[in-house]
């Protein structure tokens, strides 16, 4: 058997009210001042205050950095590094979705490894020597699983591209997965981040690097997400909490435990490209591309897609492998439609396809795809999601 590496958080907390564990995790290690990294909306709606109030009660000082964009840029990270150094913090508490956590990862890595201050040199697998600043990650969306992954994504506005950074030194030391912190997610965001999580699980299960340990996480994640996403979206619409949101909080984390260690594929490579060029929300891009990518990969992963169908609750008894694989693709399309995500990309035009394909082929997620693809194949896949 090949040697396979697996990296997870040292500690993770799960369940309603889990944020109450944050002050103790900082105090017992002797940290004096937290750099709280979040975004303006979470500050505005009082989500960040739920955590900072706990820090105040425990007598732990903190400084807020909230200048983070939905697709964080090189400048967001560099400004954050300067703010961290100026305020005298000695640890990071990041609260938010993937954008906040990705920014915090970049900040924490550069503070500990200042030779990467340009940010762009972190692309791919960076040769950092030191673990990032001690970080506690508190997700407020059920999708990216950035709190448990060894990668993060930064946007380069000048080159109109996103780049993926992969580094075992960037994983947060502590993850606090509290479904109550996800209560402010509107229905559209709940749907998009949930489909991102499903994409993580399905791509992770079919990627070249998949193996027994990652399979265990991905199949369970597919099951949990498929059972809970519709309910979570309904709860977001009604404003009433329920089991759907709790299920999604767990399901997305389980998916992150897997894909972080084995990689993704062509869906994420293309989704990063759409987000960079058209500012398409990442989860929406993943959702519209997922059935397209599954169809493309089916010739080499049909048996695994049949497993996906079963995990999604499809009754595959009496089906051939080919029929079950098709049923998985149909189930993904139906789930995406049920949570109101459209199957085509606004703004995508023929004139952009060559550049989009070039960027997708260069993305760090692309090599993990189970089926080889050339420029012409990727152009055709983008064409399938044109409006």
C-alpha positions as CSV (number, residue, x, y, z in Angstrom):
1,X,0.0,0.0,0.0
2,X,1.2,3.5,-0.8
3,X,2.1,5.9,2.0
4,X,-0.7,8.3,2.6
5,X,-0.6,11.3,4.9
6,X,-3.6,12.6,6.9
7,X,-3.7,16.0,8.7
8,X,-6.5,17.1,11.0
9,X,-7.1,19.7,13.7
10,X,-5.4,19.0,17.1
11,X,-8.8,19.8,18.7
12,X,-12.3,20.3,17.4
13,X,-15.5,21.2,19.3
14,X,-19.0,20.5,17.8
15,X,-22.5,21.4,18.9
16,X,-24.6,24.3,20.0
17,X,-22.8,26.6,22.3
18,X,-19.3,25.3,21.4
19,X,-17.9,28.9,21.2
20,X,-17.9,28.9,25.0
21,X,-14.8,26.8,24.8
22,X,-12.7,29.5,23.1
23,X,-11.6,31.5,26.1
24,X,-10.3,28.4,27.9
25,X,-8.4,27.2,24.9
26,X,-6.6,30.6,24.8
27,X,-6.1,31.0,28.5
28,X,-4.6,27.6,29.2
29,X,-1.9,28.3,26.6
30,X,-1.2,31.8,28.1
31,X,-2.3,33.9,25.1
32,X,-2.9,37.5,26.0
33,X,-4.4,39.2,22.9
34,X,-6.5,37.7,20.1
35,X,-6.5,39.1,16.5
36,X,-10.1,38.6,15.6
37,X,-10.4,38.2,11.8
38,X,-13.9,38.4,10.3
39,X,-15.9,40.4,7.7
40,X,-18.0,43.6,8.0
41,X,-21.4,41.9,7.8
42,X,-20.7,39.5,10.6
43,X,-19.7,42.5,12.7
44,X,-22.8,44.4,11.7
45,X,-25.2,41.6,12.6
46,X,-23.6,40.8,15.9
47,X,-22.2,37.4,15.1
48,X,-18.6,38.5,16.0
49,X,-19.8,40.0,19.3
50,X,-21.0,36.6,20.4
51,X,-17.4,35.6,20.5
52,X,-15.7,38.8,21.6
53,X,-18.1,39.1,24.5
54,X,-16.8,35.8,25.8
55,X,-13.3,37.1,25.4
56,X,-14.2,40.2,27.4
57,X,-15.7,38.1,30.2
58,X,-12.5,36.1,30.4
59,X,-10.3,39.2,30.5
60,X,-8.7,38.4,27.1
61,X,-7.8,41.4,25.0
62,X,-8.6,41.5,21.3
63,X,-8.2,43.6,18.2
64,X,-10.6,43.4,15.2
65,X,-9.7,43.1,11.6
66,X,-12.8,43.0,9.4
67,X,-11.7,44.4,6.0
68,X,-12.2,41.1,4.2
69,X,-13.8,40.7,0.8
70,X,-16.0,37.8,-0.3
71,X,-13.1,36.6,-2.5
72,X,-10.1,37.7,-0.4
73,X,-7.2,39.4,-2.2
74,X,-3.5,39.6,-1.8
75,X,-4.0,43.0,-0.3
76,X,-6.5,41.7,2.2
77,X,-3.8,39.3,3.5
78,X,-1.0,41.9,3.5
79,X,-3.1,44.5,5.2
80,X,-4.1,41.9,7.8
81,X,-0.4,41.0,8.5
82,X,0.3,44.7,9.1
83,X,-2.7,45.0,11.4
84,X,-1.7,41.9,13.3
85,X,1.8,43.2,13.9
86,X,0.7,46.7,14.8
87,X,-1.8,45.6,17.5
88,X,0.5,43.3,19.4
89,X,-1.7,40.2,19.2
90,X,-0.2,36.8,19.9
91,X,-3.0,34.5,18.4
92,X,-5.8,34.6,15.9
93,X,-9.5,33.9,16.3
94,X,-11.2,33.8,12.9
95,X,-14.9,34.0,12.6
96,X,-16.7,33.6,9.2
97,X,-17.0,31.6,6.0
98,X,-14.2,30.6,3.8
99,X,-13.1,34.1,3.0
100,X,-12.4,35.0,6.6
101,X,-10.7,31.8,7.4
102,X,-8.6,31.8,4.2
103,X,-7.5,35.3,5.0
104,X,-6.6,34.3,8.5
105,X,-4.6,31.4,7.3
106,X,-2.6,33.6,5.0
107,X,-2.0,36.1,7.8
108,X,-0.9,33.5,10.2
109,X,1.4,31.8,7.8
110,X,3.2,35.1,6.8
111,X,3.6,36.3,10.4
112,X,5.3,33.1,11.2
113,X,7.2,32.9,7.8
114,X,7.8,36.6,6.8
115,X,9.8,35.5,3.7
116,X,6.4,34.8,2.0
117,X,5.2,38.4,2.5
118,X,4.4,38.8,-1.2
119,X,1.6,36.2,-0.7
120,X,1.9,34.9,-4.3
121,X,4.9,32.8,-3.4
122,X,2.6,30.7,-1.2
123,X,0.8,29.3,-4.3
124,X,0.8,25.6,-4.7
125,X,2.8,23.7,-2.0
126,X,4.9,26.3,-0.2
127,X,8.0,25.4,1.6
128,X,7.1,27.1,4.9
129,X,9.2,26.2,7.9
130,X,7.0,27.3,10.8
131,X,3.4,26.6,11.7
132,X,1.1,29.5,11.4
133,X,0.2,31.7,14.4
134,X,-2.0,29.7,16.9
135,X,-5.5,30.0,15.4
136,X,-9.0,29.1,16.5
137,X,-11.4,28.9,13.5
138,X,-15.1,29.4,14.0
139,X,-17.1,28.8,10.8
140,X,-20.3,30.7,10.2
141,X,-21.2,28.8,7.0
142,X,-21.7,25.1,6.4
143,X,-19.7,24.5,3.3
144,X,-16.0,25.4,2.9
145,X,-14.7,23.4,5.9
146,X,-11.7,25.8,5.9
147,X,-11.5,25.3,9.6
148,X,-10.1,21.7,9.0
149,X,-8.3,22.0,5.7
150,X,-4.7,22.5,4.8
151,X,-5.4,24.8,1.9
152,X,-6.7,28.3,1.2
153,X,-7.6,30.3,-1.8
154,X,-6.5,33.9,-2.6
155,X,-7.5,36.2,-5.5
156,X,-5.0,38.1,-7.6
157,X,-7.1,40.9,-9.0
158,X,-4.4,42.1,-11.4
159,X,-4.2,38.7,-13.2
160,X,-7.9,38.0,-12.7
161,X,-7.3,34.6,-11.1
162,X,-7.5,32.7,-7.9
163,X,-4.6,30.6,-6.6
164,X,-4.7,27.8,-4.2
165,X,-2.2,27.4,-1.4
166,X,-1.6,24.0,0.1
167,X,0.4,23.9,3.4
168,X,0.2,21.5,6.4
169,X,1.4,24.5,8.5
170,X,-1.8,26.5,7.8
171,X,-4.4,24.2,9.4
172,X,-6.1,25.9,12.4
173,X,-5.1,24.5,15.7
174,X,-8.6,24.4,17.1
175,X,-11.9,24.2,15.1
176,X,-15.1,25.3,16.8
177,X,-18.1,24.1,14.8
178,X,-21.1,25.7,16.5
179,X,-24.3,25.5,14.4
180,X,-25.7,28.4,16.4
181,X,-23.1,30.6,14.6
182,X,-24.6,29.6,11.3
183,X,-28.1,30.9,12.2
184,X,-27.6,34.1,10.3
185,X,-27.0,32.4,6.9
186,X,-29.7,33.4,4.4
187,X,-31.3,30.7,2.3
188,X,-29.2,31.4,-0.8
189,X,-26.0,31.2,1.1
190,X,-27.1,28.1,2.9
191,X,-27.8,26.4,-0.4
192,X,-24.6,27.5,-2.1
193,X,-22.2,26.6,0.7
194,X,-24.1,23.3,1.2
195,X,-23.5,22.4,-2.5
196,X,-19.9,23.4,-2.1
197,X,-19.7,20.8,0.7
198,X,-21.4,18.2,-1.4
199,X,-18.9,18.9,-4.2
200,X,-16.0,18.5,-1.7
201,X,-17.4,15.1,-0.7
202,X,-18.1,13.8,-4.3
203,X,-14.9,15.1,-5.8
204,X,-12.9,13.9,-2.9
205,X,-14.4,10.4,-3.3
206,X,-13.6,10.3,-7.0
207,X,-10.2,12.1,-7.0
208,X,-7.0,10.3,-8.0
209,X,-5.8,10.4,-4.4
210,X,-8.8,8.8,-2.8
211,X,-8.2,5.8,-0.5
212,X,-9.9,3.9,2.3
213,X,-9.6,6.4,5.1
214,X,-10.7,9.4,2.9
215,X,-13.5,7.2,1.5
216,X,-14.9,6.7,4.9
217,X,-15.3,10.5,5.5
218,X,-16.6,11.3,2.0
219,X,-19.3,8.6,1.9
220,X,-20.6,9.7,5.3
221,X,-20.4,13.4,4.3
222,X,-22.4,12.7,1.1
223,X,-25.1,10.9,3.2
224,X,-25.3,13.6,5.9
225,X,-25.4,16.5,3.4
226,X,-28.0,14.9,1.2
227,X,-30.2,14.2,4.1
228,X,-30.0,17.7,5.6
229,X,-29.4,20.4,2.9
230,X,-33.0,20.8,1.9
231,X,-34.1,21.1,5.5
232,X,-31.3,23.6,6.3
233,X,-32.5,25.8,3.4
234,X,-36.1,25.6,4.6
235,X,-35.0,26.5,8.1
236,X,-33.1,29.5,6.7
237,X,-36.2,30.7,4.9
238,X,-38.5,30.3,7.9
239,X,-36.0,31.6,10.5
240,X,-36.6,28.6,12.6
241,X,-33.6,26.5,13.8
242,X,-33.7,22.8,13.3
243,X,-31.8,19.5,12.7
244,X,-31.0,20.5,9.1
245,X,-28.6,23.2,10.1
246,X,-27.0,21.0,12.7
247,X,-26.6,18.2,10.2
248,X,-25.0,20.5,7.7
249,X,-22.5,21.9,10.2
250,X,-21.3,18.3,10.8
251,X,-21.5,17.1,7.2
252,X,-19.4,19.9,5.8
253,X,-16.7,19.3,8.4
254,X,-16.6,15.6,7.7
255,X,-16.2,16.4,4.0
256,X,-13.3,18.7,4.9
257,X,-11.5,16.0,6.9
258,X,-11.4,14.0,3.7
259,X,-10.8,16.3,0.7
260,X,-8.2,18.3,2.5
261,X,-6.0,15.3,2.5
262,X,-6.6,13.8,-1.0
263,X,-7.4,16.8,-3.2
264,X,-10.3,17.7,-5.5
265,X,-10.6,17.9,-9.3
266,X,-11.9,19.6,-12.4
267,X,-15.1,21.0,-10.8
268,X,-13.1,23.1,-8.3
269,X,-10.5,24.1,-10.9
270,X,-13.2,25.5,-13.1
271,X,-15.2,27.0,-10.2
272,X,-12.2,29.0,-9.0
273,X,-11.9,30.3,-12.5
274,X,-15.6,31.4,-12.8
275,X,-15.4,33.1,-9.4
276,X,-12.2,35.0,-10.4
277,X,-13.6,36.2,-13.7
278,X,-17.3,36.8,-12.9
279,X,-17.3,37.0,-9.1
280,X,-19.7,34.0,-9.2
281,X,-20.2,32.8,-5.6
282,X,-17.9,29.8,-5.1
283,X,-20.6,27.4,-4.0
284,X,-22.9,28.4,-6.9
285,X,-20.1,27.8,-9.3
286,X,-19.4,24.4,-7.8
287,X,-23.1,23.4,-7.9
288,X,-23.6,24.2,-11.5
289,X,-20.4,22.4,-12.6
290,X,-20.8,19.3,-10.4
291,X,-23.1,17.3,-12.6
292,X,-21.1,18.3,-15.7
293,X,-17.9,17.2,-14.1
294,X,-19.5,13.9,-12.9
295,X,-20.7,13.2,-16.4
296,X,-17.2,13.9,-17.8
297,X,-15.5,11.6,-15.2
298,X,-18.1,8.8,-15.4
299,X,-16.1,6.7,-17.9
300,X,-13.4,6.2,-15.3
301,X,-15.3,6.4,-12.0
302,X,-18.7,4.8,-12.8
303,X,-18.5,2.4,-9.8
304,X,-17.7,5.2,-7.4
305,X,-20.5,7.3,-8.8
306,X,-22.8,4.3,-8.2
307,X,-21.6,4.4,-4.5
308,X,-22.5,8.2,-4.5
309,X,-26.0,7.4,-5.6
310,X,-26.5,5.0,-2.7
311,X,-25.0,7.4,-0.2
312,X,-27.5,10.1,-1.5
313,X,-30.4,7.7,-0.7
314,X,-31.1,6.5,-4.2
315,X,-32.5,3.0,-4.4
316,X,-30.0,1.4,-6.7
317,X,-31.3,-2.2,-6.3
318,X,-31.5,-3.8,-9.8
319,X,-29.6,-1.0,-11.5
320,X,-26.4,-1.6,-13.5
321,X,-23.3,0.3,-12.5
322,X,-23.9,2.6,-15.4
323,X,-27.5,3.3,-14.4
324,X,-26.6,3.9,-10.8
325,X,-23.9,6.4,-11.9
326,X,-26.4,8.2,-14.0
327,X,-28.8,8.2,-11.0
328,X,-26.1,9.9,-8.9
329,X,-25.8,12.7,-11.5
330,X,-29.6,13.1,-11.7
331,X,-29.8,13.2,-7.9
332,X,-27.2,16.0,-7.7
333,X,-29.1,18.0,-10.4
334,X,-32.3,17.5,-8.5
335,X,-30.8,18.6,-5.1
336,X,-29.3,21.7,-6.7
337,X,-32.7,22.6,-8.3
338,X,-34.5,21.9,-5.0
339,X,-32.4,24.5,-3.2
340,X,-32.9,27.0,-6.1
341,X,-29.4,27.1,-7.6
342,X,-29.6,27.8,-11.4
343,X,-27.6,25.5,-13.6
344,X,-26.0,28.2,-15.8
345,X,-23.5,31.0,-15.2
346,X,-24.5,34.6,-15.7
347,X,-21.9,36.5,-17.8
348,X,-20.2,33.5,-19.3
349,X,-19.6,34.1,-23.0
350,X,-17.9,32.3,-25.8
351,X,-15.1,34.9,-26.2
352,X,-13.9,34.1,-22.6
353,X,-13.7,30.3,-22.9
354,X,-10.1,29.9,-24.1
355,X,-8.8,32.0,-21.2
356,X,-11.1,30.3,-18.7
357,X,-9.8,26.9,-19.8
358,X,-6.2,28.0,-19.6
359,X,-6.8,29.2,-16.0
360,X,-8.6,26.0,-15.0
361,X,-5.9,23.8,-16.4
362,X,-3.3,25.8,-14.3
363,X,-5.4,25.5,-11.1
364,X,-3.9,23.4,-8.2
365,X,-7.0,21.3,-8.0
366,X,-6.9,20.2,-11.6
367,X,-4.2,17.4,-11.3
368,X,-6.4,15.4,-8.9
369,X,-9.1,14.9,-11.5
370,X,-9.5,11.1,-12.2
371,X,-9.9,11.6,-16.0
372,X,-7.4,13.5,-18.1
373,X,-8.6,16.6,-19.9
374,X,-7.1,18.9,-22.5
375,X,-7.9,22.5,-23.4
376,X,-10.6,21.6,-25.8
377,X,-12.3,19.3,-23.3
378,X,-12.4,22.0,-20.6
379,X,-13.7,24.6,-23.1
380,X,-16.6,22.2,-23.9
381,X,-17.3,21.7,-20.2
382,X,-17.5,25.5,-19.7
383,X,-19.9,25.6,-22.7
384,X,-22.3,23.3,-20.9
385,X,-23.0,26.0,-18.2
386,X,-23.4,28.9,-20.5
387,X,-26.8,30.6,-20.2
